[in-house]
Amino acid sequence: MTKPRDSARSISLVEEEFFQNGNRPDPTEPIETFSDLDEGYQRQSLWQRLLGKKQR
């Protein structure tokens, strides 16, 4: 069995900074919300689902 390399056991400071920055949201990008996805949606009734009627 081979031993892992020393570089595989530790993270450099550059790599650590890269991963830390990935956890912070970018303040210049707008935050996406999904509040508009349900606008106008009407759930199918049981009978519409059983009879196979398509939603309009």
N, CA, C and O atoms as CSV, one atom per row, in Angstrom:
chain,resi,resn,atom,element,x,y,z
A,1,MET,N,N,0.845,-1.170,0.000
A,1,MET,CA,C,0.000,0.000,0.000
A,1,MET,C,C,0.893,1.237,0.000
A,1,MET,O,O,1.906,1.282,0.698
A,2,THR,N,N,0.519,2.220,-0.772
A,2,THR,CA,C,1.338,3.427,-0.853
A,2,THR,C,C,0.844,4.465,0.133
A,2,THR,O,O,-0.338,4.509,0.471
A,3,LYS,N,N,1.748,5.283,0.582
A,3,LYS,CA,C,1.408,6.357,1.510
A,3,LYS,C,C,0.876,7.562,0.737
A,3,LYS,O,O,1.318,7.818,-0.384
A,4,PRO,N,N,-0.068,8.307,1.321
A,4,PRO,CA,C,-0.522,9.529,0.649
A,4,PRO,C,C,0.580,10.578,0.649
A,4,PRO,O,O,1.392,10.645,1.572
A,5,ARG,N,N,0.598,11.379,-0.380
A,5,ARG,CA,C,1.603,12.430,-0.443
A,5,ARG,C,C,1.328,13.477,0.627
A,5,ARG,O,O,0.198,13.619,1.093
A,6,ASP,N,N,2.352,14.196,1.005
A,6,ASP,CA,C,2.186,15.246,2.008
A,6,ASP,C,C,1.239,16.347,1.524
A,6,ASP,O,O,0.489,16.916,2.316
A,7,SER,N,N,1.277,16.642,0.230
A,7,SER,CA,C,0.406,17.695,-0.296
A,7,SER,C,C,-1.063,17.289,-0.245
A,7,SER,O,O,-1.938,18.155,-0.255
A,8,ALA,N,N,-1.348,16.002,-0.190
A,8,ALA,CA,C,-2.731,15.539,-0.114
A,8,ALA,C,C,-3.277,15.629,1.308
A,8,ALA,O,O,-4.490,15.556,1.507
A,9,ARG,N,N,-2.421,15.781,2.273
A,9,ARG,CA,C,-2.850,15.819,3.668
A,9,ARG,C,C,-3.134,17.229,4.175
A,9,ARG,O,O,-3.840,17.396,5.169
A,10,SER,N,N,-2.601,18.234,3.512
A,10,SER,CA,C,-2.782,19.594,4.005
A,10,SER,C,C,-3.283,20.493,2.883
A,10,SER,O,O,-3.103,20.207,1.699
A,11,ILE,N,N,-3.909,21.574,3.287
A,11,ILE,CA,C,-4.441,22.558,2.353
A,11,ILE,C,C,-3.595,23.815,2.470
A,11,ILE,O,O,-3.312,24.291,3.570
A,12,SER,N,N,-3.195,24.345,1.321
A,12,SER,CA,C,-2.374,25.550,1.357
A,12,SER,C,C,-3.245,26.750,1.730
A,12,SER,O,O,-4.473,26.663,1.710
A,13,LEU,N,N,-2.616,27.846,2.061
A,13,LEU,CA,C,-3.351,29.058,2.424
A,13,LEU,C,C,-4.155,29.589,1.245
A,13,LEU,O,O,-5.245,30.128,1.436
A,14,VAL,N,N,-3.638,29.446,0.039
A,14,VAL,CA,C,-4.359,29.893,-1.152
A,14,VAL,C,C,-5.630,29.063,-1.343
A,14,VAL,O,O,-6.692,29.606,-1.648
A,15,GLU,N,N,-5.517,27.756,-1.163
A,15,GLU,CA,C,-6.682,26.886,-1.286
A,15,GLU,C,C,-7.697,27.170,-0.186
A,15,GLU,O,O,-8.903,27.181,-0.436
A,16,GLU,N,N,-7.219,27.397,1.007
A,16,GLU,CA,C,-8.112,27.714,2.130
A,16,GLU,C,C,-8.892,28.989,1.845
A,16,GLU,O,O,-10.097,29.042,2.095
A,17,GLU,N,N,-8.232,30.009,1.329
A,17,GLU,CA,C,-8.899,31.270,1.003
A,17,GLU,C,C,-9.933,31.061,-0.105
A,17,GLU,O,O,-11.023,31.632,-0.056
A,18,PHE,N,N,-9.593,30.250,-1.095
A,18,PHE,CA,C,-10.519,29.953,-2.188
A,18,PHE,C,C,-11.808,29.323,-1.657
A,18,PHE,O,O,-12.903,29.742,-2.032
A,19,PHE,N,N,-11.683,28.330,-0.798
A,19,PHE,CA,C,-12.864,27.656,-0.272
A,19,PHE,C,C,-13.655,28.547,0.683
A,19,PHE,O,O,-14.882,28.454,0.722
A,20,GLN,N,N,-13.002,29.390,1.438
A,20,GLN,CA,C,-13.703,30.308,2.323
A,20,GLN,C,C,-14.500,31.332,1.517
A,20,GLN,O,O,-15.621,31.676,1.893
A,21,ASN,N,N,-13.939,31.817,0.426
A,21,ASN,CA,C,-14.644,32.787,-0.406
A,21,ASN,C,C,-15.837,32.158,-1.105
A,21,ASN,O,O,-16.791,32.864,-1.433
A,22,GLY,N,N,-15.814,30.882,-1.335
A,22,GLY,CA,C,-16.938,30.204,-1.971
A,22,GLY,C,C,-18.159,30.140,-1.090
A,22,GLY,O,O,-19.263,29.945,-1.600
A,23,ASN,N,N,-18.014,30.295,0.204
A,23,ASN,CA,C,-19.149,30.248,1.123
A,23,ASN,C,C,-19.858,31.581,1.267
A,23,ASN,O,O,-20.970,31.631,1.792
A,24,ARG,N,N,-19.247,32.650,0.817
A,24,ARG,CA,C,-19.850,33.972,0.942
A,24,ARG,C,C,-20.574,34.337,-0.349
A,24,ARG,O,O,-20.024,34.161,-1.436
A,25,PRO,N,N,-21.798,34.842,-0.240
A,25,PRO,CA,C,-22.491,35.263,-1.466
A,25,PRO,C,C,-21.852,36.515,-2.046
A,25,PRO,O,O,-21.327,37.352,-1.312
A,26,ASP,N,N,-21.899,36.636,-3.351
A,26,ASP,CA,C,-21.351,37.797,-4.037
A,26,ASP,C,C,-22.331,38.962,-3.858
A,26,ASP,O,O,-23.476,38.860,-4.298
A,27,PRO,N,N,-21.916,40.058,-3.229
A,27,PRO,CA,C,-22.848,41.162,-2.974
A,27,PRO,C,C,-23.284,41.883,-4.251
A,27,PRO,O,O,-24.279,42.608,-4.227
A,28,THR,N,N,-22.569,41.705,-5.363
A,28,THR,CA,C,-22.954,42.388,-6.592
A,28,THR,C,C,-24.047,41.648,-7.350
A,28,THR,O,O,-24.742,42.255,-8.164
A,29,GLU,N,N,-24.216,40.360,-7.105
A,29,GLU,CA,C,-25.253,39.595,-7.782
A,29,GLU,C,C,-26.574,39.725,-7.029
A,29,GLU,O,O,-26.599,39.651,-5.800
A,30,PRO,N,N,-27.670,39.919,-7.760
A,30,PRO,CA,C,-28.968,39.988,-7.069
A,30,PRO,C,C,-29.345,38.608,-6.525
A,30,PRO,O,O,-29.058,37.585,-7.146
A,31,ILE,N,N,-29.974,38.595,-5.388
A,31,ILE,CA,C,-30.398,37.336,-4.779
A,31,ILE,C,C,-31.655,36.871,-5.495
A,31,ILE,O,O,-32.638,37.606,-5.590
A,32,GLU,N,N,-31.612,35.646,-5.996
A,32,GLU,CA,C,-32.733,35.119,-6.761
A,32,GLU,C,C,-33.778,34.548,-5.820
A,32,GLU,O,O,-33.467,33.754,-4.932
A,33,THR,N,N,-35.010,34.960,-6.022
A,33,THR,CA,C,-36.110,34.406,-5.248
A,33,THR,C,C,-37.025,33.650,-6.189
A,33,THR,O,O,-37.009,33.875,-7.399
A,34,PHE,N,N,-37.800,32.779,-5.648
A,34,PHE,CA,C,-38.703,31.971,-6.454
A,34,PHE,C,C,-40.155,32.300,-6.126
A,34,PHE,O,O,-41.039,31.460,-6.293
A,35,SER,N,N,-40.399,33.517,-5.663
A,35,SER,CA,C,-41.740,33.898,-5.249
A,35,SER,C,C,-42.705,33.998,-6.428
A,35,SER,O,O,-43.914,33.882,-6.230
A,36,ASP,N,N,-42.212,34.208,-7.640
A,36,ASP,CA,C,-43.085,34.361,-8.794
A,36,ASP,C,C,-43.457,33.036,-9.461
A,36,ASP,O,O,-44.220,33.042,-10.427
A,37,LEU,N,N,-42.957,31.931,-8.989
A,37,LEU,CA,C,-43.217,30.653,-9.648
A,37,LEU,C,C,-44.660,30.183,-9.493
A,37,LEU,O,O,-45.178,29.508,-10.382
A,38,ASP,N,N,-45.309,30.516,-8.407
A,38,ASP,CA,C,-46.666,30.031,-8.160
A,38,ASP,C,C,-47.748,31.010,-8.596
A,38,ASP,O,O,-48.929,30.747,-8.370
A,39,GLU,N,N,-47.385,32.128,-9.212
A,39,GLU,CA,C,-48.393,33.105,-9.633
A,39,GLU,C,C,-49.305,32.487,-10.675
A,39,GLU,O,O,-48.840,31.976,-11.693
A,40,GLY,N,N,-50.612,32.535,-10.417
A,40,GLY,CA,C,-51.585,32.035,-11.382
A,40,GLY,C,C,-51.726,30.529,-11.430
A,40,GLY,O,O,-52.491,30.015,-12.246
A,41,TYR,N,N,-51.020,29.809,-10.589
A,41,TYR,CA,C,-51.098,28.352,-10.603
A,41,TYR,C,C,-52.378,27.905,-9.920
A,41,TYR,O,O,-52.697,28.345,-8.815
A,42,GLN,N,N,-53.106,27.022,-10.595
A,42,GLN,CA,C,-54.291,26.423,-9.994
A,42,GLN,C,C,-54.093,24.919,-9.984
A,42,GLN,O,O,-53.890,24.292,-11.024
A,43,ARG,N,N,-54.156,24.370,-8.817
A,43,ARG,CA,C,-53.933,22.940,-8.657
A,43,ARG,C,C,-55.072,22.160,-9.303
A,43,ARG,O,O,-56.227,22.578,-9.238
A,44,GLN,N,N,-54.751,21.029,-9.924
A,44,GLN,CA,C,-55.764,20.178,-10.531
A,44,GLN,C,C,-56.592,19.501,-9.455
A,44,GLN,O,O,-56.087,19.134,-8.394
A,45,SER,N,N,-57.863,19.346,-9.748
A,45,SER,CA,C,-58.723,18.635,-8.808
A,45,SER,C,C,-58.482,17.134,-8.958
A,45,SER,O,O,-57.823,16.685,-9.895
A,46,LEU,N,N,-59.015,16.393,-8.039
A,46,LEU,CA,C,-58.893,14.939,-8.091
A,46,LEU,C,C,-59.477,14.409,-9.396
A,46,LEU,O,O,-58.874,13.551,-10.040
A,47,TRP,N,N,-60.648,14.913,-9.794
A,47,TRP,CA,C,-61.300,14.429,-11.003
A,47,TRP,C,C,-60.510,14.782,-12.249
A,47,TRP,O,O,-60.463,13.992,-13.192
A,48,GLN,N,N,-59.898,15.935,-12.273
A,48,GLN,CA,C,-59.077,16.308,-13.428
A,48,GLN,C,C,-57.879,15.374,-13.559
A,48,GLN,O,O,-57.503,14.991,-14.667
A,49,ARG,N,N,-57.285,15.009,-12.433
A,49,ARG,CA,C,-56.157,14.085,-12.473
A,49,ARG,C,C,-56.597,12.684,-12.882
A,49,ARG,O,O,-55.914,12.020,-13.661
A,50,LEU,N,N,-57.746,12.229,-12.355
A,50,LEU,CA,C,-58.221,10.886,-12.672
A,50,LEU,C,C,-58.642,10.764,-14.130
A,50,LEU,O,O,-58.419,9.725,-14.752
A,51,LEU,N,N,-59.251,11.820,-14.687
A,51,LEU,CA,C,-59.731,11.775,-16.057
A,51,LEU,C,C,-58.661,12.188,-17.055
A,51,LEU,O,O,-58.877,12.103,-18.264
A,52,GLY,N,N,-57.515,12.632,-16.568
A,52,GLY,CA,C,-56.398,12.975,-17.434
A,52,GLY,C,C,-56.538,14.302,-18.149
A,52,GLY,O,O,-55.960,14.490,-19.220
A,53,LYS,N,N,-57.292,15.222,-17.580
A,53,LYS,CA,C,-57.464,16.539,-18.195
A,53,LYS,C,C,-56.182,17.341,-18.030
A,53,LYS,O,O,-55.576,17.349,-16.958
A,54,LYS,N,N,-55.784,17.998,-19.073
A,54,LYS,CA,C,-54.589,18.836,-19.047
A,54,LYS,C,C,-54.902,20.171,-18.393
A,54,LYS,O,O,-56.022,20.674,-18.472
A,55,GLN,N,N,-53.886,20.735,-17.743
A,55,GLN,CA,C,-54.050,22.076,-17.183
A,55,GLN,C,C,-53.962,23.088,-18.293
A,55,GLN,O,O,-53.254,22.888,-19.280
A,56,ARG,N,N,-54.693,24.187,-18.127
A,56,ARG,CA,C,-54.656,25.255,-19.128
A,56,ARG,C,C,-53.558,26.219,-18.855
A,56,ARG,O,O,-53.383,27.182,-19.601
